């Protein structure tokens, strides 16, 4: 995987967050979207055709991002495949969810540990099939959770 330092995409000092602003400010942690900024310089242009994985170098938290954003922390690495002809980035993302453990050790994990992990890659067509399956499974879980919440609301009425 190639990685990019986030320096030119960092939100400025003392950002004023407001949900009316357009650009999300991200962290790879549980909160993911810290807020929205009106800053217009240094926006990373991600989209469905140009997605990235953001990786927190200290905690190993990581998130899939397919929309424009700014970054809060310089500890974030922006990950892209070195060759899209052999690597489906979403396949790597799903692999990371299973094989990269969150940690409380305070050190830079990407260079020291994570970047050297070996991923056994199948053909791109098999990676694509696995990603399609996992995407569909993930959507099924989301749909079931929504239905479950509606059922709980009905029971509690």
Secondary structure, 3 states (H helix, E strand, C coil): CEEEECHHHECCCCCCCCCCCCEEEECCCCCCEEEEECCCCCCECCECCECEEEEECCCCCEEEECCCEEECCCCEEEEECCCCCCCCHHHHHHHHHHHCCCCCCCCCHHHHCHHHCCCCCCCHHHHHHHHHHHHHHHHHHHHHHHHHHHHHHHHHC
